């Protein structure tokens, strides 16, 4: 999944406030500077967005996996009746190998 740094977001849309220890703020600001972010806010928005995408993707994979398991189990326990093409294929096979 390709990620990009946030740009041109509207600060009037929503607000998120948090309290950090002085050490955390210094640590995060250092990472923001090293990462080439304009400021700490851009870095935090980017990092939180990355982690949110990761969590959502993992959750969706789990749900898809569970759905796949249910479909597979249902197909095994409640198979559909054979259609005409399958019945003909069985008949042809028996004639050839009979």
Beta strands, then each sheet from edge to edge (+ up, - down):
end
